[in-house]
Amino acid sequence: NRVRCEKERGSRQACAPRTMRCFLAAAFAVGVASLGAAAGDPCLSEDVLRNLTVQVGACRPSGTRPISYRMRAGEYECYTRPGHRLSVPETAGEGSCTVACEPGEFLSMSPTFLINGDVEPAPRCKKCPRNTYSVGGGERFDSWPKPPLPLPEPWFDTKCYGFDESKFLETGLMNDGWAEGLNCNAWNVKPDGSSVSSGWNGGTSRVRSELRLRLNVVKRGGVRFTFRVDADTTPQAATECPWMEGHTGSDQWLCKDGEFGNTSASCGEHGGRARCPVHYPWMCGQPNDGQCGGAFCCGTDCGIHGGNRLCPGSGGLQVMVCNESRTRTCHAAELRPLPYQHRQYVSSQLQWMEAHVALEEGWQELVWVYSRDGAVLGNDIAELLDLEWHGTDYADTDCAPCPAGKQSVAGASRCSSCPPDSVWEPVSHLCEQCGDGKYALAGFAECLPRPQCTPDDFTAHYSRCEEEYNSQRLRDYRWLEPKVCEGGAALPSPAFVACNDCPLGRYRHLSRCESCPDGQYGSAAGQCAECAAGSEARKVTAYDAWGGDFPPGFTTGCLGRCGTGGWRPFDDHVDGGASHMAPSQAWLELAVNATQPARLSFEYTLEGCDPSKQDATIEFRISGRPVPLTTACGGGTTLFLATIPAGAQTLRWVFSVKEDGPGGMPSPARVRLERIHVDDPQGGSAGACKPCPPGTFSDAPTALCRPCPPGQTPKEGGKACGKCPAGTFAPVAGSPECRPCGEGTTSG
């Protein structure tokens, strides 16, 4: 006698007994649950369990989750005793919301409670299958809704504030100056949905753009996001805004001269307050605040004191973490780890960087604040690429599939891009390995043919020049990474070669190249000689020979569909990388500290592109300020000259590829830099004596000529200064010539 399960009225499926063998026909996929008989004889078998899944719903206000079962459609066999009725209810009951699962897991219910006769389902955390992920009770955004759709609701909100100077002057109150929506743009999604940006605010000198995320955290959790910042800053901002880097970590105030004080008035004779104590962590924006002794207030909430104080002459990103469990308290999150100097207020982070913010239980609000105060240069933008949080639920009830182009192993908390030399296959939803003779880099949609190797694909590296090796050094060649070529040119063999000549202006001392003393220059023969009066031995740092490595002060990277990780150093030049595809931007930065306005020169070449289409370009900026380069693609090598303002400055070259090469191949465009020279009185060397610039003189060997005092101008070929003749005057120090006095006036 067989037992066949048939659908009864209502929500249950029943099996009538005929023999000890029960035959279950499952013709539906939803609503299958308890397969056990009332007397405890289960209609369970390995075959049934393999096709039975448990569905766990979201938490209800009552603190429980609904639980239901699903069975794959088909026919299964199980055993029971005659006379027992087997029921299949659609739901199994409710489970607790307090069972926590880790990232990479999801909450399930074990069907073994049916066998044991348990009243409550048995919760368990299971690993996410391959090519899926979970964040551990939260949400993740790898892509964003394209405009005009709003930011994901209900979590995100955004506002911006512009500053009305006339309103501030009327009342003297910063709060009256800030106006929502005044000449500003709030955070928004980029047109392609790839990231969220702080909005274009380049034409506004003082602005705040805020992105807010409010979460109810039920267990200790966190927020993880990938960000970048490309803002502008004045030299003073890097050192004169210490309050942007958080409180002192103690109950003392830090003063501008470095002294600490125990009261808010302690810094009155020490230049003012630089950082606030831990119990009043924020420096507020209202200057000369009467409630704070005519100074900038420190407090727990700056809402009535002009808002948080900004950093004059700069733009940058901060992330505020506000706990709303009792009274609202906020602190700045650390965006970058040590050894970064600026970790809580970031003005420049060109490459994507990941940050993590820990969250305690209770209502929490994160505020991404992009602010600028007085600076109107640079690209002026902060971006978020992806964002996730966990802790707003005890567990995820299912695992999300990896987005197209990414994969994961079982138990993953996130998905990763396909490894090198593989691409995403949309049919199989797997990363497929490229075949022989083909390659793929991160972000590539298809495998490309490997080009033949040429000498441009490797570079020489040199050991130190050693006396014991007869003043020789070892030269070996290494492939430039990532290596995509095959066949063709091979690496030359390592060999000892003669030590290179010292750069002009230096001489060799044992194994090192040393600079000549101040006032002396290095001749081509490698000897030092003094400069005569009326001239100067201006020191310059020359980047002429690279030796396969970037010197200190240089950084590089690439964004987009990059063929290499950034710019590459060769023996006598650097290039912007190779095998780039559109869109991509490879950047090279050099940090300099000019004690006075400094001269800069370099040579650049852009080739392999179409000047009519501008499918590849090179841009140059000095601390965010664009400086036009006059030569387009194919125009040969061009010498560029500029003056760098005094102070800490950043020189940036950006090589952009805007169109792929023919047939969807990498762009053939190339850019190279040669002979980068920067005035550097502290670490440079002089290769020649130069006449004193107009308005200056030298009466002895010197590295820099001195300006003549007011009322005097250079004479005797810049060897001395002389007073202006009667009826003329020189108003300021360094005047190049005497000016005639105006009608009815005389000099004296």
LINRA-V495534 format. One record per residue. N is the residue number from 1. RES is the residue in one small letter. PHI is phi as a letter, one per 20 degrees, with the letter a starting at -180 (none if undefined). Layout:
BEGIN
n = {N:N}
res = {RES:RES}
phi = {PHI:PHI}
END
This chain:
BEGIN
n = {1:2:3:4:5:6:7:8:9:10:11:12:13:14:15:16:17:18:19:20:21:22:23:24:25:26:27:28:29:30:31:32:33:34:35:36:37:38:39:40:41:42:43:44:45:46:47:48:49:50:51:52:53:54:55:56:57:58:59:60:61:62:63:64:65:66:67:68:69:70:71:72:73:74:75:76:77:78:79:80:81:82:83:84:85:86:87:88:89:90:91:92:93:94:95:96:97:98:99:100:101:102:103:104:105:106:107:108:109:110:111:112:113:114:115:116:117:118:119:120:121:122:123:124:125:126:127:128:129:130:131:132:133:134:135:136:137:138:139:140:141:142:143:144:145:146:147:148:149:150:151:152:153:154:155:156:157:158:159:160:161:162:163:164:165:166:167:168:169:170:171:172:173:174:175:176:177:178:179:180:181:182:183:184:185:186:187:188:189:190:191:192:193:194:195:196:197:198:199:200:201:202:203:204:205:206:207:208:209:210:211:212:213:214:215:216:217:218:219:220:221:222:223:224:225:226:227:228:229:230:231:232:233:234:235:236:237:238:239:240:241:242:243:244:245:246:247:248:249:250:251:252:253:254:255:256:257:258:259:260:261:262:263:264:265:266:267:268:269:270:271:272:273:274:275:276:277:278:279:280:281:282:283:284:285:286:287:288:289:290:291:292:293:294:295:296:297:298:299:300:301:302:303:304:305:306:307:308:309:310:311:312:313:314:315:316:317:318:319:320:321:322:323:324:325:326:327:328:329:330:331:332:333:334:335:336:337:338:339:340:341:342:343:344:345:346:347:348:349:350:351:352:353:354:355:356:357:358:359:360:361:362:363:364:365:366:367:368:369:370:371:372:373:374:375:376:377:378:379:380:381:382:383:384:385:386:387:388:389:390:391:392:393:394:395:396:397:398:399:400:401:402:403:404:405:406:407:408:409:410:411:412:413:414:415:416:417:418:419:420:421:422:423:424:425:426:427:428:429:430:431:432:433:434:435:436:437:438:439:440:441:442:443:444:445:446:447:448:449:450:451:452:453:454:455:456:457:458:459:460:461:462:463:464:465:466:467:468:469:470:471:472:473:474:475:476:477:478:479:480:481:482:483:484:485:486:487:488:489:490:491:492:493:494:495:496:497:498:499:500:501:502:503:504:505:506:507:508:509:510:511:512:513:514:515:516:517:518:519:520:521:522:523:524:525:526:527:528:529:530:531:532:533:534:535:536:537:538:539:540:541:542:543:544:545:546:547:548:549:550:551:552:553:554:555:556:557:558:559:560:561:562:563:564:565:566:567:568:569:570:571:572:573:574:575:576:577:578:579:580:581:582:583:584:585:586:587:588:589:590:591:592:593:594:595:596:597:598:599:600:601:602:603:604:605:606:607:608:609:610:611:612:613:614:615:616:617:618:619:620:621:622:623:624:625:626:627:628:629:630:631:632:633:634:635:636:637:638:639:640:641:642:643:644:645:646:647:648:649:650:651:652:653:654:655:656:657:658:659:660:661:662:663:664:665:666:667:668:669:670:671:672:673:674:675:676:677:678:679:680:681:682:683:684:685:686:687:688:689:690:691:692:693:694:695:696:697:698:699:700:701:702:703:704:705:706:707:708:709:710:711:712:713:714:715:716:717:718:719:720:721:722:723:724:725:726:727:728:729:730:731:732:733:734:735:736:737:738:739:740:741:742:743:744:745:746:747:748}
res = {n:r:v:r:c:e:k:e:r:g:s:r:q:a:c:a:p:r:t:m:r:c:f:l:a:a:a:f:a:v:g:v:a:s:l:g:a:a:a:g:d:p:c:l:s:e:d:v:l:r:n:l:t:v:q:v:g:a:c:r:p:s:g:t:r:p:i:s:y:r:m:r:a:g:e:y:e:c:y:t:r:p:g:h:r:l:s:v:p:e:t:a:g:e:g:s:c:t:v:a:c:e:p:g:e:f:l:s:m:s:p:t:f:l:i:n:g:d:v:e:p:a:p:r:c:k:k:c:p:r:n:t:y:s:v:g:g:g:e:r:f:d:s:w:p:k:p:p:l:p:l:p:e:p:w:f:d:t:k:c:y:g:f:d:e:s:k:f:l:e:t:g:l:m:n:d:g:w:a:e:g:l:n:c:n:a:w:n:v:k:p:d:g:s:s:v:s:s:g:w:n:g:g:t:s:r:v:r:s:e:l:r:l:r:l:n:v:v:k:r:g:g:v:r:f:t:f:r:v:d:a:d:t:t:p:q:a:a:t:e:c:p:w:m:e:g:h:t:g:s:d:q:w:l:c:k:d:g:e:f:g:n:t:s:a:s:c:g:e:h:g:g:r:a:r:c:p:v:h:y:p:w:m:c:g:q:p:n:d:g:q:c:g:g:a:f:c:c:g:t:d:c:g:i:h:g:g:n:r:l:c:p:g:s:g:g:l:q:v:m:v:c:n:e:s:r:t:r:t:c:h:a:a:e:l:r:p:l:p:y:q:h:r:q:y:v:s:s:q:l:q:w:m:e:a:h:v:a:l:e:e:g:w:q:e:l:v:w:v:y:s:r:d:g:a:v:l:g:n:d:i:a:e:l:l:d:l:e:w:h:g:t:d:y:a:d:t:d:c:a:p:c:p:a:g:k:q:s:v:a:g:a:s:r:c:s:s:c:p:p:d:s:v:w:e:p:v:s:h:l:c:e:q:c:g:d:g:k:y:a:l:a:g:f:a:e:c:l:p:r:p:q:c:t:p:d:d:f:t:a:h:y:s:r:c:e:e:e:y:n:s:q:r:l:r:d:y:r:w:l:e:p:k:v:c:e:g:g:a:a:l:p:s:p:a:f:v:a:c:n:d:c:p:l:g:r:y:r:h:l:s:r:c:e:s:c:p:d:g:q:y:g:s:a:a:g:q:c:a:e:c:a:a:g:s:e:a:r:k:v:t:a:y:d:a:w:g:g:d:f:p:p:g:f:t:t:g:c:l:g:r:c:g:t:g:g:w:r:p:f:d:d:h:v:d:g:g:a:s:h:m:a:p:s:q:a:w:l:e:l:a:v:n:a:t:q:p:a:r:l:s:f:e:y:t:l:e:g:c:d:p:s:k:q:d:a:t:i:e:f:r:i:s:g:r:p:v:p:l:t:t:a:c:g:g:g:t:t:l:f:l:a:t:i:p:a:g:a:q:t:l:r:w:v:f:s:v:k:e:d:g:p:g:g:m:p:s:p:a:r:v:r:l:e:r:i:h:v:d:d:p:q:g:g:s:a:g:a:c:k:p:c:p:p:g:t:f:s:d:a:p:t:a:l:c:r:p:c:p:p:g:q:t:p:k:e:g:g:k:a:c:g:k:c:p:a:g:t:f:a:p:v:a:g:s:p:e:c:r:p:c:g:e:g:t:t:s:g}
phi = {none:e:d:d:e:c:f:e:f:n:d:c:d:c:d:e:f:c:b:f:d:d:d:d:d:e:d:c:d:c:n:e:b:g:e:e:e:f:e:n:e:e:e:d:b:g:f:f:f:f:d:d:c:d:d:d:e:f:f:e:g:f:n:c:d:f:c:c:c:c:c:f:f:r:d:c:d:b:c:b:e:f:n:d:d:d:d:c:f:f:c:d:p:c:c:f:e:e:f:e:c:e:g:n:c:c:e:c:c:f:f:f:f:f:f:f:m:f:f:e:f:e:f:b:e:d:f:f:f:g:m:c:b:b:e:n:n:a:c:b:c:e:b:c:f:f:g:e:f:f:f:g:d:e:e:d:b:b:b:c:c:d:d:e:f:f:f:f:f:f:d:m:d:f:f:f:f:f:c:f:m:e:l:b:c:e:f:b:e:f:g:e:m:e:b:d:d:f:n:e:c:f:e:d:f:c:b:c:c:c:d:d:c:d:c:d:e:e:b:g:b:a:c:c:b:d:c:b:c:c:d:d:b:e:g:f:f:f:d:d:c:f:f:f:d:n:e:f:n:b:e:d:e:e:e:f:e:n:f:d:c:e:c:f:e:f:e:g:d:c:n:o:e:d:b:e:f:f:e:c:f:d:e:e:e:f:f:l:f:f:f:c:m:m:c:f:f:d:a:e:b:e:g:e:c:n:m:f:f:e:d:g:m:b:c:a:d:c:c:e:d:d:e:d:f:c:e:f:c:c:b:e:e:e:e:c:e:f:e:g:f:d:d:d:c:d:e:b:b:f:e:g:c:e:c:c:c:f:c:e:f:o:f:c:c:d:c:e:d:e:c:b:b:n:e:c:d:m:f:l:b:c:c:d:e:b:b:b:b:c:o:e:b:f:a:e:e:b:d:e:f:f:f:g:n:c:b:b:e:f:m:e:e:a:d:c:f:f:f:g:m:b:c:f:d:f:f:e:l:c:e:e:f:f:f:g:m:c:b:b:d:g:n:f:e:b:f:d:f:f:f:f:f:c:g:f:e:c:b:e:c:c:e:f:f:d:f:f:d:l:l:d:c:e:d:c:d:c:f:f:e:f:e:d:e:b:m:m:f:d:f:f:f:f:b:e:c:f:f:f:f:f:g:g:o:c:c:e:c:l:e:d:e:d:e:f:f:g:n:c:c:e:e:f:e:n:d:e:b:f:e:f:g:n:c:b:d:f:e:c:e:d:d:d:d:d:m:n:c:f:f:g:o:e:c:b:a:b:c:o:e:e:e:c:f:q:f:c:e:d:g:c:a:c:c:e:n:b:m:f:c:e:e:b:c:d:d:c:c:c:e:c:c:e:f:b:g:c:e:c:b:b:d:c:c:c:b:n:c:d:f:f:d:l:f:b:c:c:c:c:c:d:l:n:e:f:c:f:d:e:e:e:f:n:e:n:e:c:e:d:c:b:d:e:f:f:o:f:c:c:e:c:d:c:d:d:d:d:b:f:f:g:m:m:e:g:f:e:f:c:c:c:d:c:l:e:c:c:g:b:f:e:d:e:b:d:d:a:e:c:g:g:f:g:n:c:b:b:d:b:g:b:e:c:f:e:f:f:f:g:n:c:c:f:b:l:m:n:e:b:d:c:f:f:f:g:n:c:b:c:f:c:f:n:f:f:b:e:d:f:f:f:f:n:c:c:e:a}
END
